[in-house]
Amino acid sequence: MSAEEAWNIWAPHAYDLLVEVAGRYHAVITYGEVGKEVQDRSGVRTSALLQNWAGSCAADIARVTHR
C-alpha cells in the first residue's frame, strides 16, 4: 500500500477521533495518541516515524473538514 493510500484511510479515522476528543470537556490528545489510535481503528499500520507521516494525514483531515 502506498503512503498516500494509507493517508486516505487514516484521515477519516483521525477526523472522527478528533471530533470525539473535542466533544469532551477539557479533553486533549497528543500526536502520538492520535497516531496509535488511527492505526488501531483502521487496521493500517506503519513502521515510519510519526513525524514522517502525521503532517500528510493532517492535510487530508483538513480536506475532509473543508468538505
Residue pairs with C-beta under 8 A, 6 or more apart in sequence:
1 44
3 48
3 53
3 56
4 56
6 44
6 46
6 53
7 53
7 56
7 57
7 59
7 60
8 60
9 42
9 44
10 38
10 39
10 42
10 44
10 57
10 60
11 57
11 60
11 61
11 63
11 64
12 64
13 37
13 38
13 41
13 42
14 34
14 38
14 57
14 58
14 60
14 61
15 61
15 64
15 65
16 41
17 29
17 34
17 37
17 38
17 41
18 29
18 34
18 61
21 27
21 28
21 29
29 37
31 50
31 54
32 50
34 54
35 50
35 54
38 57
39 45
39 46
46 53
